[in-house]
Amino acid sequence: MDLSARARSGAILDIRVTPRARRPGIWLDAEGRLRVAVSDPPEKGRATQAARRALADALGVAPTRLHLLRGAASRDKRFRLD
């Protein structure tokens, strides 16, 4: 999924992460919320880091530009793009 139109400085991105997914990917659910499926387990922040990399790839930015604001131990996460 190409999210480059949302890639502007200061943008807040709310996502829902599905760890240990069989098929990783990014899509919009029926409510219009971003969903990110990653194959990594939710242990030691691995799923969060995988979601950050996938989101950065879809936005066309470096993963270091995405800062986790909320949800380190939750499936619902909020990132800010710097």
N, C-alpha and C positions, 0 to 999 in steps of 0.2 A: 504494500500500500504506500502510495506517495503522499506524504504529509508536508511537503516543502512549502505549501501555501500557509501553513501554521507556524513556520519557522521565523519568528520575529523576536527580537530581544525583549525580555520581560514577559513572554507568554507563559501562562500557567496551564499545565496539561494534567488533567485527572485521568488516571488509567486504572483498569482492573487487571491484575496479573493472574494467570493460570499457570502454576508451576507444574513440572513433570508432564507436560503435554506431549501427546504423540506426534502432533503436527504443529510445530511452532509457526506463529504468524501474528499479524496485526489486522484487526477489522473493527468496524463499528457495529455495536449491538443494536437491538430494536429501539432502545432508548436514546441512541446517538452517542453513547459513551464509548471511548476507545478501549478495546480489549487487546491485551498482549499475552500470547501463549508462548511459554519458553519450556525447553526440555530440561532445564536445570532444576535440582531440588531446592526447596525453600530453606536450606540449612546454611548458616553462616553468611547470609546475604547473597548467596550465589544466584538465586532467582531474581533478586532486585538488580544485581549487576547485569545479568543477561537481558532483563527488560530494558534497562538503561541503554545498553548497546543496540538492541533492536529498535527502540524508539529513536535513538540518534541516527541510525541508518535510514529510517523512514523519513526523518526530517531533513536529512542531508547535512548534518552538523556533527562535530566531534562529541563523543560521549562526555568529555570533561565540561562541556557547556551546559549539561543538564544537572541540576542540583536537586536532590531529594528534599522536599520540604516536610512531607508527612507520609507515614506508612511504612517505616523500615521493617516492621514485623507484621504487616497487614497485607492483604491482597489488594486493597484499595490504596493507591499511591498518588501523590501529587508532586509533580516536577515543575521547576521553573527553568526556562531557557535564558541563559545570560549571553 
